[in-house]
């Protein structure tokens, strides 16, 4: 038995942390702090689990998490 007594948030509760969340059916959405967790079209009211943090648009992706192609180095000739 787990000692963790926290519960996943439910539909219509307020989002506390910006991130990517998945419902019981596996549908993922990006939500921002202050948003309300949506209800699922099929399940109705559902629980939501945080899957990861969303990247801020102003943040630089140094680890290339979004599979951005690397910059190519071009040889300019022998010097």
Secondary structure, 3 states (H helix, E strand, C coil): CCCCCCCCEECCCECCCCEEEEECCCCEEEECCCCECCCECCCECCEEEEEECCCCCCCCCCCCCCCCCCCCCCCCCCC
